[in-house]
Amino acid sequence: MHDQEELAEKLAEYQSEHKALDNMIDRLMASDQPVNLFEMQSLKKKKLWLKDMIEKIRSDLIDDIIA
C-alpha cells in the first residue's frame, strides 16, 4: 500500500510539472520574442519524458490494483 501512495504522489508531481512545461512552451511560442530552438527542443524532450513516466506510473498503479 505504501508503494501505491508513493507512486500516486510521484504521478501528481509529474503531472504538475508536465502541465507547467506545457504552459511554458505555449507562452514561448506565443511571445513576440525570438525563440531559442535549442531551449525549445530541450523543454519538449523533458515534456515527452514526463509523459512517458506518467503513463508508466499509471500502468504500474493499474497493475497493482488488478493484482
N, C-alpha and C positions, 0 to 999 in steps of 0.2 A: 504494500500500500504506500509505503514511504517513497518508493521509486516513481509511482504514478504521480504523486504530489510534486516531486522534483521535475518530472517531465512536463507536467501541466504548467509549472512556473516558468520553465525554460521556453515552452511553447508561447506563453504570453509575452515573454521578453523578446523573443524573435519576431513575433507578430508586430509588436510595437515598433521595433527597430526597422522592420520591413516597411511599415506604413510611413515612418519618418523619412526613410530614404526615398520612398516613392514621392512624397511631398517635396522633398528637396530637389529631386530630379525634375519634377514638374515646374517648380519655381525657376530653376536654372534655365530650362528650355523656354519658359515664357518671358524671361527677362530680356531687356534690350542690350544687355552686356554680351560681349563675345564669350563663347563657351569654350572652356578648356576641354578638348576632346579626350585627353588622357584621363583627366579627373572624372569626366562623364563615364568613360569606359570602366574605370575603377569602381565608381558608385553602382553601375549596372551589374557588374560582376558580383559585388557584395550582395546586392539585392537578390540576384539569382541564387547565390549560395544560401542566403537566408530562406528563400522559398523552398529550396531543396531540403533544408534542415527542418522546416516547418512540416513538410509532407512526411519526412522520416519519423518525426516525433508523433505526428497524428497516427501514422501506421503502427508505431510501437504501442501507443495508447490503446488503439483498437485491438491489437493482438493480445494485450494484457487483459482487456475486458472479455474477449472471447475465451481465453484460456482460463 
